[in-house]
Amino acid sequence: MTQSSTLYVGMDVHKDAIAVAYVAQEHHAEVVSLGNRGTRQCDIDTLIRRLPSKSPHLVFVYEAGPCGYWLDRYLTKKGHVCWVVAPSLIPKKSGDRVKTNRRDAIKLARLMRSGDLTPVYVPTVEDEAICDLCRAREDTIHDLQDTTCRLTAFFLRHAIRSTGQAHWGPAH
Protein backbone atom coordinates (compact mmCIF):
# COMPACT_ATOMS: atom_id res chain seq x y z
CA MET A 1 0.00 0.00 0.00
CA THR A 2 1.33 3.47 -0.85
CA GLN A 3 1.76 6.15 1.78
CA SER A 4 -1.51 8.05 2.27
CA SER A 5 -2.02 11.34 4.05
CA THR A 6 -5.15 10.18 5.89
CA LEU A 7 -6.29 6.81 7.11
CA TYR A 8 -9.96 6.36 8.09
CA VAL A 9 -10.49 3.81 10.85
CA GLY A 10 -13.99 2.42 11.41
CA MET A 11 -14.71 0.69 14.71
CA ASP A 12 -17.70 -1.33 15.87
CA VAL A 13 -17.47 -1.04 19.66
CA HIS A 14 -18.91 -3.59 22.07
CA LYS A 15 -18.33 -4.44 25.72
CA ASP A 16 -15.74 -7.17 25.13
CA ALA A 17 -14.31 -6.43 21.67
CA ILE A 18 -13.87 -3.76 19.03
CA ALA A 19 -14.02 -4.74 15.36
CA VAL A 20 -11.60 -2.54 13.40
CA ALA A 21 -11.28 -1.73 9.69
CA TYR A 22 -9.36 0.99 7.88
CA VAL A 23 -9.23 2.56 4.44
CA ALA A 24 -6.81 5.03 2.88
CA GLN A 25 -7.89 8.41 1.53
CA GLU A 26 -7.38 7.43 -2.13
CA HIS A 27 -10.57 6.59 -4.01
CA HIS A 28 -9.26 3.27 -5.34
CA ALA A 29 -8.01 2.08 -1.93
CA GLU A 30 -9.53 -1.07 -0.52
CA VAL A 31 -10.97 -1.38 2.97
CA VAL A 32 -8.88 -3.67 5.16
CA SER A 33 -10.38 -5.43 8.19
CA LEU A 34 -8.07 -5.87 11.17
CA GLY A 35 -10.46 -8.17 13.02
CA ASN A 36 -11.36 -7.82 16.67
CA ARG A 37 -9.31 -6.01 19.28
CA GLY A 38 -9.70 -5.74 23.03
CA THR A 39 -11.40 -2.83 24.76
CA ARG A 40 -8.66 -1.98 27.24
CA GLN A 41 -6.58 1.16 26.80
CA CYS A 42 -3.44 -0.90 26.20
CA ASP A 43 -5.25 -2.64 23.29
CA ILE A 44 -6.17 0.77 21.83
CA ASP A 45 -2.55 1.91 22.21
CA THR A 46 -1.35 -1.19 20.34
CA LEU A 47 -3.81 -0.44 17.54
CA ILE A 48 -2.66 3.20 17.34
CA ARG A 49 1.01 2.15 17.21
CA ARG A 50 0.28 -0.30 14.41
CA LEU A 51 -1.63 2.14 12.18
CA PRO A 52 0.66 5.21 11.87
CA SER A 53 3.16 3.19 9.87
CA LYS A 54 0.58 3.28 7.10
CA SER A 55 -0.40 6.94 7.54
CA PRO A 56 0.62 9.95 9.63
CA HIS A 57 -2.98 11.22 10.08
CA LEU A 58 -5.64 8.93 11.59
CA VAL A 59 -9.38 9.63 11.70
CA PHE A 60 -11.40 7.26 13.90
CA VAL A 61 -15.17 6.75 13.77
CA TYR A 62 -17.58 4.60 15.75
CA GLU A 63 -21.31 4.37 16.52
CA ALA A 64 -22.72 5.89 19.67
CA GLY A 65 -23.97 3.17 21.95
CA PRO A 66 -24.27 1.92 25.51
CA CYS A 67 -20.49 1.71 25.94
CA GLY A 68 -20.32 5.49 26.33
CA TYR A 69 -17.84 8.04 25.08
CA TRP A 70 -14.66 6.93 26.84
CA LEU A 71 -13.07 5.85 23.55
CA ASP A 72 -13.64 9.25 21.95
CA ARG A 73 -12.14 11.01 24.94
CA TYR A 74 -9.16 8.65 25.02
CA LEU A 75 -8.38 9.00 21.29
CA THR A 76 -8.85 12.78 21.40
CA LYS A 77 -6.50 12.99 24.38
CA LYS A 78 -3.94 11.04 22.32
CA GLY A 79 -4.19 13.74 19.63
CA HIS A 80 -6.29 11.87 17.05
CA VAL A 81 -9.52 12.90 15.36
CA CYS A 82 -12.46 10.78 16.51
CA TRP A 83 -16.08 11.01 15.38
CA VAL A 84 -19.02 9.45 17.14
CA VAL A 85 -22.03 8.97 14.86
CA ALA A 86 -25.63 8.16 15.71
CA PRO A 87 -26.77 4.77 14.36
CA SER A 88 -29.90 6.42 12.97
CA LEU A 89 -27.77 8.83 10.87
CA ILE A 90 -25.78 6.09 9.12
CA PRO A 91 -27.00 5.63 5.53
CA LYS A 92 -28.35 2.15 4.82
CA LYS A 93 -29.24 0.42 1.59
CA SER A 94 -32.77 -0.92 1.47
CA GLY A 95 -32.73 -4.68 1.92
CA ASP A 96 -29.31 -4.67 3.59
CA ARG A 97 -30.27 -6.57 6.74
CA VAL A 98 -27.15 -8.60 7.41
CA LYS A 99 -25.38 -6.92 10.32
CA THR A 100 -22.05 -8.17 11.64
CA ASN A 101 -19.34 -6.38 13.59
CA ARG A 102 -16.82 -6.72 10.76
CA ARG A 103 -19.26 -5.38 8.15
CA ASP A 104 -20.21 -2.46 10.39
CA ALA A 105 -16.56 -1.47 10.89
CA ILE A 106 -15.89 -1.67 7.14
CA LYS A 107 -19.04 0.33 6.39
CA LEU A 108 -18.08 3.05 8.88
CA ALA A 109 -14.57 3.40 7.42
CA ARG A 110 -15.93 3.60 3.87
CA LEU A 111 -18.66 6.13 4.76
CA MET A 112 -16.18 8.27 6.70
CA ARG A 113 -13.90 8.44 3.67
CA SER A 114 -16.79 9.46 1.41
CA GLY A 115 -17.96 12.16 3.85
CA ASP A 116 -21.44 10.67 4.36
CA LEU A 117 -21.36 10.69 8.16
CA THR A 118 -22.43 13.38 10.60
CA PRO A 119 -20.90 13.45 14.10
CA VAL A 120 -22.98 13.82 17.25
CA TYR A 121 -22.18 15.96 20.26
CA VAL A 122 -19.96 14.15 22.72
CA PRO A 123 -20.85 15.29 26.23
CA THR A 124 -18.11 16.25 28.62
CA VAL A 125 -17.45 14.25 31.78
CA GLU A 126 -19.27 16.97 33.76
CA ASP A 127 -22.30 16.78 31.43
CA GLU A 128 -22.50 13.02 31.92
CA ALA A 129 -22.16 13.40 35.70
CA ILE A 130 -25.13 15.80 35.74
CA CYS A 131 -27.16 13.37 33.59
CA ASP A 132 -26.31 10.50 35.95
CA LEU A 133 -27.35 12.60 38.94
CA CYS A 134 -30.66 13.57 37.27
CA ARG A 135 -31.35 9.92 36.35
CA ALA A 136 -30.63 8.80 39.92
CA ARG A 137 -32.95 11.49 41.32
CA GLU A 138 -35.71 10.56 38.87
CA ASP A 139 -35.33 6.85 39.72
CA THR A 140 -35.50 7.65 43.44
CA ILE A 141 -38.68 9.71 42.99
CA HIS A 142 -40.31 6.88 41.01
CA ASP A 143 -39.26 4.34 43.67
CA LEU A 144 -40.77 6.56 46.38
CA GLN A 145 -44.04 6.88 44.43
CA ASP A 146 -44.20 3.11 43.85
CA THR A 147 -43.52 2.39 47.54
CA THR A 148 -46.15 4.92 48.65
CA CYS A 149 -48.70 3.30 46.35
CA ARG A 150 -47.88 -0.20 47.65
CA LEU A 151 -48.08 0.95 51.26
CA THR A 152 -51.42 2.69 50.66
CA ALA A 153 -52.79 -0.49 49.10
CA PHE A 154 -51.51 -2.50 52.08
CA PHE A 155 -53.25 -0.13 54.52
CA LEU A 156 -56.51 -0.38 52.55
CA ARG A 157 -56.41 -4.19 52.49
CA HIS A 158 -55.95 -4.30 56.25
CA ALA A 159 -58.49 -1.52 57.05
CA ILE A 160 -55.88 0.77 58.58
CA ARG A 161 -57.04 4.39 58.45
CA SER A 162 -55.12 7.56 59.21
CA THR A 163 -56.60 9.99 61.75
CA GLY A 164 -54.77 12.99 60.29
CA GLN A 165 -56.06 15.18 57.49
CA ALA A 166 -52.85 15.37 55.40
CA HIS A 167 -52.21 12.50 53.04
CA TRP A 168 -48.64 11.24 53.65
CA GLY A 169 -47.80 14.23 55.80
CA PRO A 170 -46.45 14.27 59.38
CA ALA A 171 -49.91 13.55 60.88
CA HIS A 172 -50.33 10.52 58.66
Accessible surface in RSA format (square Angstrom, percent):
REM  Atomic radii and reference values for relative SASA: ProtOr
REM  Chains: A
REM  Algorithm: Lee & Richards
REM  Probe-radius: 1.40
REM  Slices: 20
REM RES _ NUM      All-atoms   Total-Side   Main-Chain    Non-polar    All polar
REM                ABS   REL    ABS   REL    ABS   REL    ABS   REL    ABS   REL
RES MET A   1   142.16  73.6  50.27  33.3  91.89 218.8  55.04  46.8  87.12 115.4
RES THR A   2   103.15  73.4  92.74  94.0  10.41  24.8  86.89 116.7  16.26  24.6
RES GLN A   3   124.93  69.9  95.91  70.1  29.02  69.1  57.09 121.5  67.83  51.4
RES SER A   4     2.21   1.9   0.00   0.0   2.21   5.1   1.96   4.2   0.26   0.4
RES SER A   5    72.26  61.1  60.98  81.4  11.28  26.0  50.62 107.8  21.64  30.3
RES THR A   6    14.45  10.3  14.45  14.7   0.00   0.0   2.28   3.1  12.17  18.4
RES LEU A   7     0.00   0.0   0.00   0.0   0.00   0.0   0.00   0.0   0.00   0.0
RES TYR A   8    31.38  14.6  31.38  17.9   0.00   0.0   6.22   4.7  25.16  31.0
RES VAL A   9     0.00   0.0   0.00   0.0   0.00   0.0   0.00   0.0   0.00   0.0
RES GLY A  10     0.00   0.0   0.00   N/A   0.00   0.0   0.00   0.0   0.00   0.0
RES MET A  11     0.67   0.3   0.67   0.4   0.00   0.0   0.00   0.0   0.67   0.9
RES ASP A  12     8.75   6.1   8.75   8.7   0.00   0.0   0.00   0.0   8.75   8.7
RES VAL A  13    24.43  16.1   5.73   5.2  18.70  45.1   5.73   5.0  18.70  50.7
RES HIS A  14    81.49  44.5  78.27  54.4   3.21   8.2  57.87  59.6  23.62  27.5
RES LYS A  15   163.77  79.9 146.07  89.6  17.70  42.1  92.57  83.3  71.20  75.8
RES ASP A  16   110.51  77.4  89.42  89.0  21.09  49.9  35.44  83.4  75.07  74.9
RES ALA A  17    29.62  27.2  28.78  44.4   0.84   1.9  28.81  40.6   0.80   2.1
RES ILE A  18     0.43   0.2   0.43   0.3   0.00   0.0   0.43   0.3   0.00   0.0
RES ALA A  19     4.21   3.9   2.98   4.6   1.24   2.8   2.98   4.2   1.24   3.3
RES VAL A  20     1.33   0.9   0.37   0.3   0.96   2.3   0.37   0.3   0.96   2.6
RES ALA A  21     0.10   0.1   0.10   0.2   0.00   0.0   0.10   0.1   0.00   0.0
RES TYR A  22    10.71   5.0  10.71   6.1   0.00   0.0   1.11   0.8   9.60  11.8
RES VAL A  23     0.28   0.2   0.00   0.0   0.28   0.7   0.28   0.2   0.00   0.0
RES ALA A  24     1.20   1.1   0.43   0.7   0.77   1.8   0.43   0.6   0.77   2.0
RES GLN A  25    82.67  46.2  72.05  52.7  10.62  25.3  19.10  40.6  63.57  48.2
RES GLU A  26    56.29  32.3  48.33  36.6   7.96  19.0  34.83  67.4  21.46  17.5
RES HIS A  27   170.78  93.3 154.89 107.7  15.88  40.6 108.75 112.1  62.02  72.2
RES HIS A  28   153.11  83.7 123.24  85.7  29.87  76.4  94.40  97.3  58.71  68.3
RES ALA A  29    21.12  19.4   8.18  12.6  12.93  29.4  14.38  20.2   6.74  17.9
RES GLU A  30   149.77  86.0 135.88 102.8  13.89  33.1  51.35  99.3  98.42  80.4
RES VAL A  31    21.58  14.2   2.49   2.3  19.10  46.0   2.49   2.2  19.10  51.8
RES VAL A  32    58.91  38.8  55.88  50.6   3.03   7.3  58.91  51.2   0.00   0.0
RES SER A  33    40.18  34.0  14.44  19.3  25.75  59.3  10.87  23.1  29.32  41.1
RES LEU A  34    22.18  12.4   6.71   4.8  15.46  38.9  12.31   8.6   9.87  26.5
RES GLY A  35    33.40  41.2   0.00   N/A  33.40  41.2  32.19  88.3   1.21   2.7
RES ASN A  36    94.66  65.3  71.54  69.1  23.12  55.7  19.20  46.2  75.46  72.9
RES ARG A  37    62.90  26.4  55.22  28.2   7.68  18.3  22.96  31.4  39.94  24.2
RES GLY A  38    26.57  32.8   0.00   N/A  26.57  32.8  17.86  49.0   8.71  19.5
RES THR A  39    33.85  24.1  24.67  25.0   9.18  21.9   6.31   8.5  27.54  41.6
RES ARG A  40   158.88  66.7 152.42  77.7   6.46  15.4  72.43  99.0  86.45  52.4
RES GLN A  41    98.01  54.8  94.51  69.1   3.49   8.3  22.99  48.9  75.01  56.9
RES CYS A  42    65.69  49.7  60.03  66.9   5.66  13.3  42.54 107.8  23.15  25.0
RES ASP A  43    29.19  20.4  27.30  27.2   1.89   4.5   4.25  10.0  24.93  24.9
RES ILE A  44     1.30   0.7   1.30   1.0   0.00   0.0   1.30   0.9   0.00   0.0
RES ASP A  45    31.40  22.0  29.99  29.8   1.42   3.3   8.06  19.0  23.35  23.3
RES THR A  46    73.36  52.2  72.56  73.6   0.80   1.9  57.75  77.6  15.61  23.6
RES LEU A  47     1.56   0.9   0.51   0.4   1.05   2.6   1.56   1.1   0.00   0.0
RES ILE A  48    18.77  10.7  18.77  14.0   0.00   0.0  18.77  13.5   0.00   0.0
RES ARG A  49   166.27  69.8 144.22  73.5  22.05  52.5  76.29 104.3  89.98  54.5
RES ARG A  50   115.53  48.5 104.39  53.2  11.14  26.5  46.11  63.0  69.42  42.1
RES LEU A  51     0.41   0.2   0.41   0.3   0.00   0.0   0.41   0.3   0.00   0.0
RES PRO A  52    52.87  38.5  42.90  39.1   9.97  36.2  43.15  35.6   9.73  60.5
RES SER A  53    88.68  74.9  53.71  71.7  34.97  80.6  56.78 120.9  31.90  44.7
RES LYS A  54    65.57  32.0  58.94  36.2   6.63  15.8  23.33  21.0  42.23  45.0
RES SER A  55     0.00   0.0   0.00   0.0   0.00   0.0   0.00   0.0   0.00   0.0
RES PRO A  56   102.49  74.7  66.58  60.7  35.90 130.5  73.58  60.8  28.90 179.6
RES HIS A  57    82.44  45.1  80.64  56.1   1.80   4.6  47.55  49.0  34.89  40.6
RES LEU A  58     2.89   1.6   0.67   0.5   2.22   5.6   0.67   0.5   2.22   6.0
RES VAL A  59    10.46   6.9  10.46   9.5   0.00   0.0  10.46   9.1   0.00   0.0
RES PHE A  60     0.04   0.0   0.04   0.0   0.00   0.0   0.04   0.0   0.00   0.0
RES VAL A  61     0.00   0.0   0.00   0.0   0.00   0.0   0.00   0.0   0.00   0.0
RES TYR A  62     3.70   1.7   3.70   2.1   0.00   0.0   3.70   2.8   0.00   0.0
RES GLU A  63    37.63  21.6  31.30  23.7   6.33  15.1   7.31  14.1  30.32  24.8
RES ALA A  64    22.03  20.3  15.60  24.1   6.43  14.6  16.11  22.7   5.92  15.7
RES GLY A  65    42.88  52.9   0.00   N/A  42.88  52.9  25.13  69.0  17.74  39.7
RES PRO A  66   146.66 106.9 103.79  94.6  42.86 155.8 117.65  97.1  29.01 180.3
RES CYS A  67    44.86  33.9  23.79  26.5  21.07  49.5  19.22  48.7  25.64  27.6
RES GLY A  68    23.66  29.2   0.00   N/A  23.66  29.2  20.96  57.5   2.70   6.0
RES TYR A  69    45.15  21.1  44.17  25.1   0.98   2.5  15.85  11.9  29.31  36.1
RES TRP A  70    79.55  31.9  74.44  36.0   5.11  12.0  65.23  34.8  14.32  23.2
RES LEU A  71     1.04   0.6   1.04   0.7   0.00   0.0   1.04   0.7   0.00   0.0
RES ASP A  72    13.26   9.3  13.26  13.2   0.00   0.0   0.00   0.0  13.26  13.2
RES ARG A  73    66.04  27.7  58.62  29.9   7.42  17.7  46.55  63.6  19.49  11.8
RES TYR A  74    19.61   9.2  15.99   9.1   3.62   9.4  14.68  11.0   4.93   6.1
RES LEU A  75     0.34   0.2   0.34   0.2   0.00   0.0   0.34   0.2   0.00   0.0
RES THR A  76    77.91  55.4  67.94  68.9   9.97  23.8  63.39  85.1  14.52  22.0
RES LYS A  77   164.98  80.5 129.75  79.6  35.24  83.9  90.60  81.5  74.38  79.2
RES LYS A  78    96.88  47.3  67.74  41.6  29.15  69.4  30.38  27.3  66.50  70.8
RES GLY A  79    66.63  82.2   0.00   N/A  66.63  82.2  34.14  93.7  32.49  72.8
RES HIS A  80    37.42  20.5  29.35  20.4   8.06  20.6  22.41  23.1  15.01  17.5
RES VAL A  81    61.49  40.5  56.49  51.1   5.00  12.1  61.33  53.3   0.16   0.4
RES CYS A  82    17.33  13.1   0.00   0.0  17.33  40.7   0.00   0.0  17.33  18.7
RES TRP A  83    78.14  31.4  76.73  37.1   1.41   3.3  62.94  33.6  15.20  24.7
RES VAL A  84     1.20   0.8   0.00   0.0   1.20   2.9   0.00   0.0   1.20   3.3
RES VAL A  85     0.54   0.4   0.54   0.5   0.00   0.0   0.54   0.5   0.00   0.0
RES ALA A  86    19.01  17.5  18.93  29.2   0.08   0.2  19.01  26.8   0.00   0.0
RES PRO A  87    60.86  44.4  59.73  54.4   1.13   4.1  60.21  49.7   0.64   4.0
RES SER A  88    99.10  83.7  64.70  86.3  34.41  79.3  53.44 113.8  45.66  64.0
RES LEU A  89    92.22  51.4  76.45  54.7  15.77  39.6  80.64  56.6  11.58  31.2
RES ILE A  90    12.52   7.1   7.44   5.5   5.08  12.2   7.75   5.6   4.77  12.9
RES PRO A  91    62.76  45.7  47.72  43.5  15.04  54.7  59.99  49.5   2.78  17.3
RES LYS A  92   135.48  66.1  99.71  61.2  35.76  85.2  79.88  71.9  55.60  59.2
RES LYS A  93   166.13  81.0 154.24  94.6  11.88  28.3 104.17  93.8  61.96  66.0
RES SER A  94   119.72 101.2  82.96 110.7  36.76  84.7  58.36 124.3  61.36  86.0
RES GLY A  95    63.70  78.6   0.00   N/A  63.70  78.6  28.15  77.2  35.55  79.6
RES ASP A  96    69.10  48.4  43.98  43.8  25.12  59.4  14.62  34.4  54.47  54.3
RES ARG A  97   213.88  89.8 185.32  94.5  28.55  68.0  71.17  97.3 142.71  86.5
RES VAL A  98    91.22  60.0  77.18  69.9  14.04  33.8  82.29  71.5   8.93  24.2
RES LYS A  99   141.70  69.1 111.92  68.7  29.78  70.9 100.97  90.9  40.73  43.4
RES THR A 100    62.28  44.3  55.51  56.3   6.78  16.1  59.96  80.5   2.32   3.5
RES ASN A 101    61.92  42.7  58.72  56.7   3.20   7.7   7.36  17.7  54.57  52.7
RES ARG A 102   137.84  57.9 134.94  68.8   2.90   6.9  51.15  69.9  86.68  52.5
RES ARG A 103   117.68  49.4 113.05  57.6   4.63  11.0  34.34  46.9  83.34  50.5
RES ASP A 104    14.73  10.3  13.85  13.8   0.87   2.1   1.29   3.0  13.43  13.4
RES ALA A 105     0.72   0.7   0.72   1.1   0.00   0.0   0.72   1.0   0.00   0.0
RES ILE A 106    24.56  14.0  24.56  18.3   0.00   0.0  24.56  17.7   0.00   0.0
RES LYS A 107    53.83  26.3  52.65  32.3   1.18   2.8  40.81  36.7  13.01  13.9
RES LEU A 108     1.93   1.1   1.93   1.4   0.00   0.0   1.93   1.4   0.00   0.0
RES ALA A 109     0.00   0.0   0.00   0.0   0.00   0.0   0.00   0.0   0.00   0.0
RES ARG A 110   116.88  49.1 116.85  59.6   0.02   0.1  44.83  61.3  72.04  43.7
RES LEU A 111    25.04  13.9  24.86  17.8   0.18   0.4  25.04  17.6   0.00   0.0
RES MET A 112    15.43   8.0   9.22   6.1   6.21  14.8   8.06   6.8   7.37   9.8
RES ARG A 113    54.19  22.8  34.13  17.4  20.06  47.8   8.97  12.3  45.22  27.4
RES SER A 114    70.73  59.8  34.17  45.6  36.56  84.2  44.50  94.8  26.22  36.7
RES GLY A 115    60.05  74.1   0.00   N/A  60.05  74.1  31.45  86.3  28.60  64.0
RES ASP A 116    76.62  53.7  58.31  58.0  18.31  43.3  13.65  32.1  62.97  62.8
RES LEU A 117    10.91   6.1   0.61   0.4  10.30  25.9   0.80   0.6  10.11  27.2
RES THR A 118    79.13  56.3  77.75  78.8   1.38   3.3  46.21  62.1  32.91  49.8
RES PRO A 119    61.33  44.7  46.90  42.8  14.43  52.5  46.90  38.7  14.43  89.7
RES VAL A 120    42.83  28.2  28.08  25.4  14.75  35.5  34.55  30.0   8.28  22.5
RES TYR A 121   155.76  72.7 133.12  75.7  22.64  58.9 126.87  95.3  28.89  35.6
RES VAL A 122    35.71  23.5  22.22  20.1  13.49  32.5  22.22  19.3  13.49  36.6
RES PRO A 123    23.50  17.1  22.93  20.9   0.57   2.1  22.93  18.9   0.57   3.5
RES THR A 124    65.61  46.7  60.60  61.4   5.01  12.0  62.29  83.7   3.33   5.0
RES VAL A 125    92.42  60.8  90.03  81.5   2.39   5.7  90.34  78.5   2.07   5.6
RES GLU A 126   122.60  70.4 119.91  90.7   2.69   6.4  66.64 128.9  55.96  45.7
RES ASP A 127    55.19  38.7  51.83  51.6   3.36   7.9  14.61  34.4  40.58  40.5
RES GLU A 128    52.28  30.0  51.94  39.3   0.34   0.8  19.11  37.0  33.17  27.1
RES ALA A 129    57.01  52.4  46.12  71.2  10.89  24.8  51.64  72.7   5.37  14.2
RES ILE A 130   104.54  59.5 104.51  77.9   0.04   0.1 104.54  75.3   0.00   0.0
RES CYS A 131    58.30  44.1  54.62  60.9   3.68   8.7   7.38  18.7  50.93  54.9
RES ASP A 132    83.08  58.2  77.40  77.0   5.68  13.4  27.67  65.1  55.41  55.3
RES LEU A 133   120.36  67.0 116.35  83.2   4.01  10.1 119.90  84.2   0.46   1.2
RES CYS A 134    72.71  55.0  66.96  74.7   5.75  13.5  27.08  68.6  45.62  49.2
RES ARG A 135   145.36  61.0 143.08  72.9   2.28   5.4  62.36  85.2  83.00  50.3
RES ALA A 136    54.21  49.8  46.74  72.1   7.47  17.0  53.23  75.0   0.98   2.6
RES ARG A 137   160.17  67.2 153.97  78.5   6.20  14.8  57.59  78.7 102.58  62.2
RES GLU A 138   102.68  58.9 100.37  75.9   2.31   5.5  23.92  46.3  78.75  64.3
RES ASP A 139    84.35  59.1  82.73  82.3   1.63   3.8  22.33  52.6  62.02  61.9
RES THR A 140    87.59  62.3  85.65  86.8   1.94   4.6  63.88  85.8  23.72  35.9
RES ILE A 141    62.12  35.4  61.48  45.8   0.64   1.5  62.12  44.7   0.00   0.0
RES HIS A 142    92.50  50.6  92.16  64.1   0.33   0.9  67.20  69.3  25.30  29.4
RES ASP A 143    88.17  61.8  86.11  85.7   2.06   4.9  25.67  60.4  62.51  62.3
RES LEU A 144   120.30  67.0 116.02  83.0   4.28  10.8 119.74  84.1   0.56   1.5
RES GLN A 145   103.90  58.1  96.32  70.4   7.57  18.0  39.67  84.4  64.23  48.7
RES ASP A 146    74.73  52.3  71.86  71.5   2.88   6.8  10.43  24.5  64.31  64.1
RES THR A 147    67.10  47.7  66.87  67.8   0.23   0.5  52.80  70.9  14.30  21.6
RES THR A 148    38.87  27.6  37.06  37.6   1.81   4.3  26.53  35.6  12.34  18.7
RES CYS A 149    87.58  66.3  80.66  90.0   6.92  16.3  22.26  56.4  65.32  70.4
RES ARG A 150   154.08  64.7 147.21  75.0   6.88  16.4  76.78 104.9  77.30  46.8
RES LEU A 151    69.16  38.5  66.56  47.6   2.60   6.5  68.82  48.3   0.34   0.9
RES THR A 152    39.25  27.9  38.84  39.4   0.40   1.0  37.12  49.9   2.12   3.2
RES ALA A 153    39.52  36.3  36.05  55.6   3.46   7.9  38.71  54.5   0.81   2.1
RES PHE A 154    83.77  41.9  83.77  51.9   0.00   0.0  83.77  50.8   0.00   0.0
RES PHE A 155    52.81  26.4  52.81  32.7   0.00   0.0  52.81  32.0   0.00   0.0
RES LEU A 156   114.42  63.7  99.14  70.9  15.28  38.4  99.42  69.8  15.01  40.4
RES ARG A 157   168.91  70.9 131.01  66.8  37.90  90.2  74.45 101.8  94.45  57.2
RES HIS A 158   103.73  56.7  80.93  56.3  22.80  58.3  57.14  58.9  46.59  54.2
RES ALA A 159    75.05  69.0  54.96  84.8  20.09  45.7  55.12  77.6  19.93  52.8
RES ILE A 160    87.71  49.9  77.52  57.8  10.18  24.5  80.95  58.3   6.75  18.3
RES ARG A 161   165.22  69.4 139.35  71.0  25.87  61.6  74.16 101.4  91.06  55.2
RES SER A 162    49.05  41.4  12.37  16.5  36.69  84.5  20.55  43.8  28.50  39.9
RES THR A 163   139.68  99.3 106.94 108.4  32.74  78.0  85.77 115.2  53.90  81.5
RES GLY A 164    23.97  29.6   0.00   N/A  23.97  29.6  10.38  28.5  13.59  30.4
RES GLN A 165   179.52 100.4 148.00 108.2  31.52  75.0  65.08 138.5 114.44  86.8
RES ALA A 166    49.53  45.5  37.31  57.6  12.22  27.8  47.08  66.3   2.45   6.5
RES HIS A 167   133.45  72.9 106.65  74.1  26.79  68.5  78.99  81.4  54.46  63.4
RES TRP A 168    92.93  37.3  63.58  30.8  29.34  68.9  64.14  34.2  28.79  46.7
RES GLY A 169    25.19  31.1   0.00   N/A  25.19  31.1  15.48  42.5   9.71  21.7
RES PRO A 170   149.20 108.7 107.72  98.2  41.48 150.8 121.20 100.1  28.00 174.0
RES ALA A 171    68.98  63.4  36.66  56.6  32.33  73.5  49.35  69.5  19.63  52.0
RES HIS A 172    69.59  38.0  23.93  16.6  45.65 116.8  20.89  21.5  48.70  56.7
END  Absolute sums over single chains surface
CHAIN  1 A    11310.1       9234.9       2075.2       6518.5       4791.6
END  Absolute sums over all chains
TOTAL         11310.1       9234.9       2075.2       6518.5       4791.6
